[in-house]
Amino acid sequence: MAEINLKEVTLIVGLVAACYWNSLFCGFVFDDVSAILDNKDLHPTTPLKTLFQNDFWGTPMSEVTGVVGRAELLSSIFFLAAFLSYTKSKGPDNSIVWTPIALTVFLVAVATLCKEQGITVVGICCVYEVFIAQGYTLPLLCTTAGQFLRGKGSIPFSMLQTLIKLIVLMFSTLLLVVIRVQVIQSQLPVFTRFDNPAAVSPTPTRQLTFNYLLPVNAWLLLNPSELCCDWTMGTIPLIESFLDVRNLATFIFFCFLGALGVFSLRYSGDSSKTVLMALCLMALPFIPASNLFFPVGFVVAERVLYVPSMGFCILVAHGWQKISNKSILKKLSWVCLSMVIFTHALKTLHRNWDWESEYTLFMSALKVNKNNAKLWNNVGHALENEKNFERALKYFLQATHVQPDDIGAHMNVGRTYKNLNRTKEAEESYMMAKSLMPQVIPGKKYAARIAPNHLNVYINLANLIRANESRLEEADQLYRQAISMRPDFKQAYISRGELLLKMNKPSKAKEAYLKALELDRNNADLWYNLAIVHIELKEPNEALKNFNHALELNPKHKLSLFNSAILMQESGEVKLRPEARKRLLSYINEEPQDANGYFNLGMLAMDDRKDTEAEMWMKKAIKLQADFRSALFNLALLYSQTAKELMALPVLEELLRYYPDHIKGLILKGDILMNQKKDILGAKKCFEKILEMDPSNVQGKHNLCVVYFEEKDLLKAERCLVETLALAPHEEYIQRHLNIVRDKISSSSFVEQPIFPAGKTSGVEGDKIPTENMKEIKNEPRATEMIKTSDNKSQSKSNKQLGKNTEKETPHKTTKDIKEIEKKRVAALKRLEEIERILNGE
């Protein structure tokens, strides 16, 4: 082995750094999103063992197989390490050194874990052992084998040693293959005809196209000028005839490869050995990607040429060395080498900027190839992520023109139309995509023939039409159709569960979620959805258990934190309040900009009579959301309850500025104006406005009657009370007040005393506004959080929060609270009786 020269290493490192420095400014693009950003295996909470159970993308290895990105680099490192280790396995006198061989086997396994092509280093080691270490040529090997078979000689000791080493290597390789087959459960990956059209083509199209791909890859090594991030679909048209001129390139390639092979195997010189090892490094690592033994999910991919490029570089370097040794061509060879390095460095530097973003990457690919619908789709996705739907639509439509039978392209068009609120066109596009799907055959499983993401057409179409209440059954049929085509389609069960809840079928929704949980019990969102179902089924205890299960899987599951806290708060159990508060605090830590978290903390504090804390939380909620209706009202109510009525007035003014029809706010404002500010006219306007909006509002009408009495208009007060009594004939306090007014009218003398106790303009519980019963929460309908299959290119989650469909909440009252209320009621009744006696002249 040649000694390492520090100057050479420094030069190479410096050149590489100069070529790739600008890549540091690029973002995550293309497969980086799935393999890195969305890969759950990279989350710190994921157990380490899942790295060996899931593939490069973070999905079970029994479902997708294939790796990208840095896998080639890692595999190449261990590939070379394994080969270098094996070169040290030959001891003195041709003896076997077993330690390097054991290390080689280990490194082969690691290289294979990084990338399947890592296992091909065993073939490199075998060629090295026979033709380099032992010095055989093909003729000599054939002669020796022929003599042994004819019984004219024995096997040389060196050959026996070689056979033992090769048997160990081959047995280890076979063991690795068996383990790999067990890991993927003996199932080859599923690819569609769009990924590799030649793989599903008939003879001879398949063979002609696959053979043509070899010179295509060789040309990419020789002249990497036109690079493309995706070569699938129609990038390289199929060769359907022997008369296709491209077959000439295939013929020339095999002639050149054959000539090099004969030269390297026939002769024993150093040059032939160098060429032989270069050819092995080029050919053997490329075999897994050659479609020779099994189909792969691409037509061409530059990344699979990483290891073969090592052999190509050796071949080029060897040829350059031969030329540069001739004095006539020495200067010219150095000039050519400098030009190659300079031009390739510039190309690398420029190519790095293509990987700056997904948009720049796919636009650069379209410059190379405009016949690949996937590239048009990906440019559309990049624009869609920027919310530029109009431009994205143009690229998606172009994808359907390039590849009319591309289901994904029609789905993208439908999704974009939906984002543009063009629902009719969206449905037409989804229907077109659906028509391209294989027809359902009862009892037939389609998982092996349909790309899973294509099944999303049923989900997306169902999600679109279910907005129409009259088409819910049609949407359900689509979900069931998706499930029939793939019984393990988790997303279909989830979306169907949401629909069944909308159809008021919580029991069936529960069944759908339980089925989804059978497929994925470690999904916190599913446990959350099941909790919502239990709420709909009036089973709060079961709901709380499922919320807790979701939080066990994901302690920061925001919706579970929030809604389980609300459930605890609504239960009225004092012992659950500390935990509810703890969860709400965790929630606002995760969602510091959500006013709902602060508001509900304020409600908890009000329940616990922690007035200062309640005020603080309500103010924080209002600061985040100035028009937060419930927070504004409850803050005003809090001030009213704590004898700070004048502080409540500006809060009520703000509330009524946003919500002029807020009846409780108007009642509370009128009460404060009447009793604290002595503003009879202002109070009158409040109560009159209530009756304009709701003429049958008993509380507002009764309070207006009180205003008439304060204005000393007894006849008008009498008529008002008669009308109020007609609205609420069973309210005893209205009848009693009407009798008092009538007695006063018939009396000869008028005592200018208020007919009702001051501060008690409502007729409930001793004529007092029932502030204990006027807490209000945000006016949100109770809803479920569902993991919807959105119309995005990947599935997304749409989460909703639990709320209440009422404007008030009656808090759980302790025995002390009840006694205090009763005491106030008795005192108010006594005061009322005293005033009645005064008015009657007793």
Disulfide bonds with the S-S distance in Angstrom:
Cys705-Cys720 1.98
